[in-house]
Structures are given as C-alpha cells and as structure tokens.
Amino acid sequence: MDEVKRPFGASVRAWRHRLGISQEELAARAGLHRTYVCDVERGTRNVSLESIEKLARALEISITTLFSYGAAPASERQERIAAKEMIDILYVEDTPEDVEMAMQTLKDAGIANRIRVARDGAEALQLLLGEEKPSAPATPGQIAARTDRYVPQVILLDLSLPKINGLEVLRRIKSHPRTASIPVVVLTASSREFDWQASKRLGAAAYIVKPLNFENLTRVTPSLSMQWALLSPAVVA
C-alpha cells in the first residue's frame, strides 16, 4: 500500500511545486480540505477516484501524468505503474458508436487501464469461459484446465446484446466459480426499474444508464467498494 501512496503523494507535491502554489491553494482549486491534501502528499491517505480526478484537474494535468510518480520522465510513466497493478476492464457493447464514444471519453479523462471490447454476448462468454453456447457448469478439473482464460477485474456489460442477451451473460458469469466474484456493472439505454431489479437479482454490482462516461464510472465506484478505474483494490483501498 505505502509503495503506491507515497510515490503518488510525491507526485502531487512535485506538480504543486511546479505550479508554485501552496497546499491551501491546491485544496481550494480541488475543492478538498487542506489537511486532506497534506495527508495525500505525506503518503498517509487512501485517495478516492473522485479526489484523484479533482487533484489532476487542479494541477492542470491528466490523471495518467499525475501517476508519473514525481520526477519520473514521461517515457518511464507506464513502467512505474506495474502491469500487475493495473485493472483489466472487459467492456461488452455491440454498438460501434457507443464503444467509440466511451473509449474516447475515458482516454480524455486520462484513464490508462487495459480495456478489452467484446461485441456480443457470445464473444464475451468465449473470452471468459470458453463458451459459445449454453453448457452445464464446469467441473473443478475443467476450471483448472482453463488457465489461459481471460479474467478481468471489472466487467461493463450492455444488456441489449446480439446472440446472447446481457441478462443471460450476467447469469452465466455469476453462476460460474471462475467469474462469480468479478464485479459487473450493467449498462442500458433506459432507466427502467425492471432492468435494474432483474440485473440485481442476478448479482450485478451497479447500474449505469448510457452513455458510459467518466462521471458515470465515478458515481458507481463507491457501490463496488473498490477503486477500480486506475489501480487494483489490492493497491488502492
């Protein structure tokens, strides 16, 4: 934990010094308390995703740049964030326009996560479970044999999908031992209560009415009990 909080705090302090502003001014710009900023810079504060975004904006840099860890040159930024610390996101969406809009929005916000896109329900299940059609739950031996199967830390799942609809995909994800614990955020074009209640019964962690954007992700983060948009929960509490 400290190996992330302390370098992050050093980065905040370094960028603040470059701007020539005090902790009080940074706190005012970010809409945070001065003691909160002080704790961040000392490396003693677990920083929320929302606060990271506020600090980056107040420092006039992207979130990715803020994670450059102080004086590290740009060429080393991605090396400083170890690959194992970054969260993989599976985004299941069949509408090209929605995919393009979401990816551009996240890129503009400085989100540096690995995001893999599945274009329909069958493709998503093939990636996760090796399934192409309904099948009985795998035995422990079959699960162990699938060591090369893709396992993201978060799944963003559109409910309106071709081939296999989103609710069925969600049901299979949550009924399989390999993927049952992965948080699933369901996406839908409407705010119908039925969609959310059906998704919740099947084990969805949160619900977003499209379009998918950084603000939507920030709002659902507390319900996931993890800071998943930048670093894995093992790194940022």
C-alpha positions in Angstrom: 0.0 0.0 0.0 2.7 2.5 1.0 4.7 1.9 -2.1 1.8 3.4 -4.1 0.5 6.1 -1.6 4.0 7.6 -1.0 5.0 8.0 -4.7 1.6 9.3 -5.5 1.9 11.9 -2.7 5.4 12.8 -4.0 3.9 13.3 -7.5 1.2 15.6 -6.2 3.7 17.6 -4.2 6.1 17.8 -7.2 3.4 19.1 -9.6 2.2 21.6 -7.0 5.7 23.0 -6.6 5.9 23.3 -10.4 2.8 25.5 -10.3 4.2 27.5 -7.4 1.1 27.1 -5.3 0.6 26.2 -1.6 -1.3 23.3 -0.2 -4.1 25.7 0.7 -4.4 26.9 -2.9 -4.3 23.4 -4.3 -7.0 22.3 -1.8 -9.2 25.3 -2.8 -8.7 24.5 -6.5 -9.6 20.9 -6.0 -12.5 21.5 -3.5 -10.8 19.5 -0.8 -9.7 20.2 2.7 -6.1 21.4 3.3 -5.5 18.6 5.8 -6.6 16.0 3.2 -4.1 17.4 0.7 -1.4 17.4 3.4 -2.2 13.7 4.1 -2.1 12.8 0.4 1.3 14.5 0.0 2.7 12.7 3.1 1.5 9.4 1.7 -0.8 8.6 4.6 -4.2 9.0 2.8 -6.1 6.4 0.8 -7.3 8.6 -2.1 -10.6 8.1 -3.8 -11.0 8.1 -7.5 -13.1 11.3 -7.3 -10.3 13.0 -5.4 -7.7 11.8 -7.9 -9.7 13.4 -10.7 -10.1 16.7 -8.7 -6.3 16.8 -7.9 -5.4 16.2 -11.5 -7.7 19.0 -12.7 -6.5 21.4 -10.0 -2.9 20.7 -11.1 -3.8 21.1 -14.8 -2.6 17.7 -15.8 -4.1 14.4 -16.8 -4.7 11.5 -14.3 -2.1 9.5 -16.1 0.5 12.2 -15.7 -0.3 12.6 -12.0 0.7 8.9 -11.7 4.0 9.6 -13.2 5.5 9.5 -9.7 7.2 12.7 -9.1 10.2 13.5 -11.3 10.0 10.4 -13.5 10.3 11.3 -17.1 7.3 10.6 -19.4 9.0 7.6 -21.0 9.0 5.9 -17.6 5.4 6.6 -16.5 3.9 3.3 -17.6 6.9 1.4 -16.3 6.3 2.9 -12.8 2.8 1.6 -12.7 3.5 -2.2 -12.7 1.4 -4.2 -15.1 0.0 -6.3 -12.3 -1.3 -3.3 -10.5 -3.5 -2.1 -13.4 -7.1 -3.3 -13.6 -8.3 -5.1 -16.8 -11.8 -4.0 -17.8 -14.0 -6.0 -20.1 -16.4 -3.8 -22.0 -19.3 -5.7 -23.6 -21.1 -3.5 -26.1 -22.3 -4.1 -29.7 -22.9 -0.5 -30.8 -19.8 0.9 -32.5 -20.8 4.5 -31.8 -21.2 3.8 -28.1 -17.8 2.0 -28.0 -16.0 4.8 -29.7 -17.6 7.5 -27.5 -16.8 5.6 -24.3 -13.2 4.9 -25.3 -12.6 8.5 -26.3 -14.2 9.8 -23.1 -12.0 7.5 -20.9 -8.9 8.4 -22.9 -9.6 12.1 -22.5 -10.0 11.6 -18.7 -6.5 10.0 -18.6 -7.7 6.5 -17.8 -4.8 4.2 -18.6 -6.5 0.8 -17.9 -6.4 -2.1 -20.3 -9.9 -2.2 -21.8 -10.9 -5.1 -23.9 -14.1 -4.9 -26.0 -16.5 -7.8 -26.8 -19.0 -7.1 -29.5 -21.8 -9.5 -28.4 -22.7 -11.9 -25.6 -21.3 -14.9 -27.2 -17.9 -13.3 -27.6 -17.9 -12.2 -24.0 -18.6 -15.7 -22.8 -16.0 -17.1 -25.1 -13.4 -14.8 -23.6 -14.4 -15.5 -20.0 -15.4 -19.1 -20.0 -14.6 -20.6 -23.4 -18.4 -20.9 -24.1 -20.1 -20.4 -27.4 -23.5 -21.9 -26.4 -25.2 -22.8 -23.2 -23.5 -25.5 -21.2 -23.5 -27.2 -17.8 -21.4 -25.6 -15.1 -17.7 -26.7 -15.4 -16.2 -29.2 -13.0 -13.2 -28.2 -10.8 -10.9 -30.1 -13.2 -12.2 -28.3 -16.2 -11.9 -24.9 -14.5 -8.2 -25.7 -13.6 -7.5 -26.7 -17.2 -8.6 -23.2 -18.4 -5.6 -21.4 -17.1 -5.3 -19.3 -20.2 -8.8 -17.9 -19.9 -9.2 -14.1 -19.7 -10.2 -12.9 -16.2 -10.8 -9.1 -16.0 -11.3 -7.3 -12.6 -14.4 -5.4 -13.8 -17.0 -6.1 -16.5 -19.0 -3.3 -18.1 -22.0 -5.2 -19.6 -24.6 -3.8 -22.0 -28.0 -5.5 -21.5 -29.1 -5.3 -25.1 -26.7 -7.6 -26.9 -27.0 -9.8 -30.0 -26.6 -13.6 -30.0 -26.8 -13.9 -26.2 -28.6 -11.1 -24.3 -26.9 -9.3 -21.4 -29.1 -10.8 -18.6 -28.2 -14.3 -19.8 -24.5 -13.3 -20.0 -24.7 -11.9 -16.4 -26.4 -15.1 -15.2 -23.7 -17.3 -16.6 -20.9 -15.1 -15.2 -22.4 -15.1 -11.7 -23.1 -18.9 -11.8 -19.6 -19.9 -12.7 -17.0 -20.3 -10.0 -14.2 -18.7 -12.1 -16.1 -15.4 -12.7 -18.7 -15.2 -9.9 -16.7 -12.7 -7.9 -16.0 -10.3 -10.7 -18.0 -7.0 -10.2 -20.3 -6.5 -13.2 -21.7 -3.0 -14.0 -24.7 -3.3 -16.3 -25.4 -0.7 -19.0 -28.7 0.1 -20.6 -30.2 2.7 -22.8 -33.2 3.2 -20.5 -33.8 3.8 -16.8 -36.5 1.1 -16.5 -36.7 -0.3 -12.9 -37.2 -3.8 -14.3 -33.8 -3.8 -15.9 -32.0 -2.9 -12.7 -34.1 -5.3 -10.5 -33.5 -8.2 -12.9 -29.8 -7.4 -13.0 -29.6 -7.0 -9.2 -31.2 -10.4 -8.6 -28.6 -12.0 -10.9 -25.7 -10.3 -8.9 -24.9 -7.1 -10.8 -22.9 -4.7 -8.6 -24.1 -1.4 -10.2 -26.2 0.1 -12.9 -25.5 2.8 -15.5 -27.9 4.4 -17.9 -25.9 5.0 -21.1 -23.9 6.8 -22.4 -20.9 5.4 -20.5 -18.6 8.2 -19.3 -16.1 9.0 -16.6 -18.7 10.7 -14.4 -20.9 7.6 -14.5 -18.0 5.4 -13.5 -17.0 7.8 -10.7 -20.6 7.6 -9.3 -20.8 3.8 -9.2 -17.3 3.3 -7.7 -18.5 3.5 -4.1 -21.1 0.8 -4.6 -18.3 -1.5 -5.8 -16.3 -0.9 -2.6 -13.1 -0.6 -4.7 -11.0 2.0 -6.5 -11.0 0.2 -9.9 -10.7 2.9 -12.5 -6.9 3.3 -12.1 -5.4 0.7 -9.8 -6.5 -2.7 -8.4 -8.1 -2.9 -5.0 -5.0 -4.6 -3.7 -3.1 -1.4 -4.3 -5.6 1.3 -3.5 -8.1 0.8 -0.7 
